[in-house]
């Protein structure tokens, strides 16, 4: 059976790995996104609050696939399902089926909500959808299926861009008036001004160490104890302070690699808060699937 993802966060992947489903290919895209392409037939699967979001789009078949208890609703090529982190369901698969999955962590969702909408991530929730039809998502799946992202770095970067666009589409779809009303009702997290102040400070000081980006200093910015700040940040953003800062440092490094191709790697590492160029290279390769040097070459026009 195929191995489960290294970070252990994609439980839908793990469930399918233990079923009759067969993994055709998978890859970490970076930014807490993972892509997988599967095929299955004559199987039963169930998901129990996986803790991450899943976008599933059928590539082939699906006419004999339905959610347990809803045999009248079946899949088809191009149809999609949205399975939120708290989702629970059981599935019956009869005929052959091929599908692509995009696994989205809480931190990836929170990042896009903050950057696209400047909103409280808890207030913009992903709603369950079974066998929906959306030309944007079916086009995304078709283009993903046509790329050799499992073994070509340039194709993986293209898949990364396409998947970010699909995620942005889902975030904007979720941003409806009722979500804005929910934002006013959320309790227990950082207030809007607190959240903006902390996130702006982090962006401005990514090159700094724990003196400025440690819990004590960030908590002091909004007049909270370290304990309460850490708890409220996690409630608001869906991740720890450390995880958020790590993700933003990597994103900043990627932007500098693409936009300032002549800047020495050691300088980029220092500007983004990495201990050294080798530290940056190791983290970048592990989470993006390509080395900084290869990313630069791929981004440089021939």
CORMO-V220739 format. One record per residue. RES is the residue in one letter. SS is DSSP state (A for helix, B for strand, O for the rest). PSI is psi in whole degrees, 0 to 359 (999 if undefined). Layout:
RES	SS	PSI
RES	SS	PSI
This chain:
X	O	152
X	O	149
X	O	154
X	O	163
X	O	151
X	O	322
X	O	351
X	O	7
X	O	343
X	O	87
X	A	332
X	A	318
X	A	315
X	A	319
X	A	312
X	A	327
X	A	333
X	O	3
X	O	195
X	O	354
X	O	150
X	B	127
X	B	123
X	B	322
X	B	158
X	B	159
X	B	144
X	B	127
X	B	349
X	B	170
X	O	33
X	O	34
X	B	143
X	B	141
X	B	141
X	B	144
X	B	129
X	B	164
X	B	151
X	B	161
X	O	143
X	O	63
X	B	165
X	B	134
X	B	158
X	B	146
X	B	138
X	B	96
X	O	70
X	O	340
X	O	3
X	O	162
X	B	152
X	B	128
X	B	122
X	B	127
X	B	131
X	B	134
X	B	317
X	B	147
X	B	205
X	O	350
X	O	337
X	O	21
X	B	132
X	B	160
X	B	138
X	O	128
X	O	353
X	O	61
X	O	341
X	O	341
X	O	115
X	B	165
X	O	179
X	O	158
X	O	131
X	O	342
X	O	152
X	B	159
X	B	141
X	B	121
X	B	101
X	O	169
X	O	327
X	O	7
X	O	146
X	B	134
X	B	161
X	B	142
X	B	144
X	B	120
X	B	123
X	O	284
X	O	171
X	O	147
X	B	136
X	B	139
X	B	159
X	B	140
X	B	138
X	B	118
X	B	127
X	B	117
X	O	166
X	A	321
X	A	325
X	A	317
X	A	313
X	A	319
X	A	314
X	A	323
X	A	315
X	A	316
X	A	326
X	A	323
X	A	349
X	O	48
X	O	166
X	O	118
X	A	327
X	A	336
X	A	340
X	O	93
X	O	150
X	O	121
X	O	144
X	O	138
X	B	130
X	B	121
X	B	47
X	B	168
X	O	125
X	O	114
X	A	326
X	A	318
X	A	323
X	A	324
X	A	319
X	A	311
X	A	318
X	A	319
X	A	321
X	A	317
X	A	334
X	O	358
X	O	145
X	O	56
X	O	349
X	O	337
X	O	5
X	O	120
X	A	320
X	A	321
X	A	325
X	A	321
X	A	321
X	A	318
X	A	323
X	A	314
X	A	316
X	A	320
X	A	326
X	A	319
X	A	321
X	A	319
X	A	317
X	A	321
X	A	317
X	A	319
X	A	314
X	A	326
X	A	324
X	A	343
X	O	79
X	O	169
X	A	322
X	A	331
X	A	321
X	A	321
X	A	322
X	A	327
X	A	327
X	A	340
X	A	349
X	O	141
X	O	153
X	O	347
X	O	190
X	O	145
X	O	165
X	A	310
X	A	321
X	A	313
X	A	313
X	A	319
X	A	315
X	A	313
X	A	322
X	A	320
X	A	316
X	A	314
X	A	323
X	A	344
X	O	32
X	O	336
X	O	348
X	O	165
X	O	198
X	A	344
X	A	320
X	A	330
X	A	11
X	O	165
X	A	319
X	A	316
X	A	317
X	A	321
X	A	321
X	A	330
X	A	328
X	O	19
X	O	48
X	O	158
X	O	159
X	A	317
X	A	309
X	A	324
X	A	313
X	A	318
X	A	315
X	A	324
X	A	314
X	A	321
X	A	319
X	A	316
X	A	346
X	O	13
X	O	170
X	O	163
X	A	316
X	A	316
X	A	320
X	A	313
X	A	318
X	A	317
X	A	319
X	A	324
X	A	317
X	A	319
X	A	320
X	A	317
X	A	318
X	A	318
X	A	318
X	A	321
X	A	322
X	A	326
X	A	334
X	O	74
X	O	337
X	O	355
X	O	129
X	O	145
X	A	324
X	A	324
X	A	318
X	A	317
X	A	314
X	A	319
X	A	340
X	O	5
X	O	15
X	O	149
X	O	329
X	O	173
X	A	322
X	A	324
X	A	315
X	A	314
X	A	317
X	A	312
X	A	321
X	A	314
X	A	320
X	A	323
X	A	341
X	A	340
X	O	355
X	O	156
X	O	158
X	A	320
X	A	318
X	A	321
X	A	317
X	A	316
X	A	320
X	A	329
X	A	347
X	O	124
X	O	140
X	O	999
